[in-house]
Amino acid sequence: MPLTFELQATAPDTSARAGRITTDHGEILTPIFMPVGTVASVKGVHIHELRDDIKAQIILGNTYHLYLRPGCDVLHKAGGLHKFNGWTRPILTDSGGFQVFSLSGNRKLKEDGAHFRSHIDGSKHIFTPENVIDIQRIIGSDIMMALDECTPGTADRSYAKKSLDLTLRWLQRGWKHYNETSPLYGHHQAYFPIVQGCTYPDLRRESALRVAELGAEGNAIGGLAVGEPAEVMYDMIEVVNEILPADRPRYLMGVGTPANILEAIDRGVDMFDCVMPTRNGRNGMLFTEHGIMNMRNKKWADDFSPIQEDGPSIVDREYSKAYLRHLFISNELLAMQIASIHNLAFYLWLVGEARKHIIAGDFALWKKEMIVKVTNRL
């Protein structure tokens, strides 16, 4: 069955909304955060922890990394990523465009596609609008992304316009190829185009109009949180969401902090992903309902209270702040695992609470109070 989106509630005085996305691998209640499983795993987290403790409804995989390792042959023989890593719920894959963008000196963007060298062995490769769909067909994700160029947030207008024109030409090729190919494993795969345009409202509007006219099952907003001020990011979200259809899910790619997510929900975004919960967690930063904790700080050395008494994850109640600090200071791997589980559970809790307050009709007041809390340094 095609991916569907049911709009269930909207919050007064905001554009926040609660919905239900239905895929062949299950339902996703929005707003939703997707843990990032770049190379077929969410770093340091077991599948059962993702499912039962963190309560993830969908995870993300990365086409660039999965294409290089383990490679398409292995994934095809396995029957796709779901069977390869054991995750039975929905999966979204990005196209690899952002990773190629990050390679900087090791890539060239041409009309035919993105030419790049592997960060692993220096071998030459090309991503085209067509072959990234073929690769994502092999991966078997429920939601596939279009190939685009992600411009820096500080790009001048001339470069941003040139980049957007290339992305839109790639999108037409990708959309055509998507509609000419079929899934490999018996479940439907949706294809989300991506709105680009850097920080220029007219370019964002042009991109959003071109994306909306395709009538895809969902749409994404890319090229934000890449160096521009947060307020500019919020302005661009508003510009785009005035145009993107309200009856399709909207996915803001690679964002961000808890406050970023709450502000984007306020502006009508439904889906999020970011490496911040796990990356920052591995470096000792914990996000909580009451604020941000640096677990390497000496202040936690003899604090034997739970990480969070009423926290969303079982690890919050099993381990004390003093113990977790000891693990970080001792460079124990368990520290990174505990912090990653906690942060992901918190992010899932946060979007779940946002959903509850959207449905209850008091999201605006709750968000205002929550942003003060989650930006507090403990």
Helices and strands as residue ranges (DSSP letters): E 4-10, E 17-23, E 26-30, E 32-34, H 47-48, I 49-53, E 59-62, H 63-68, H 72-78, H 81-85, E 91-94, H 97-102, G 104-106, E 107-109, E 114-117, E 124-127, H 131-139, E 143-145, H 157-180, E 190-192, E 194-195, H 201-212, E 219-221, H 230-241, E 250-252, H 258-266, E 271-273, H 276-282, E 285-288, E 291-294, G 298-300, H 314-318, H 321-329, H 333-360, H 363-374
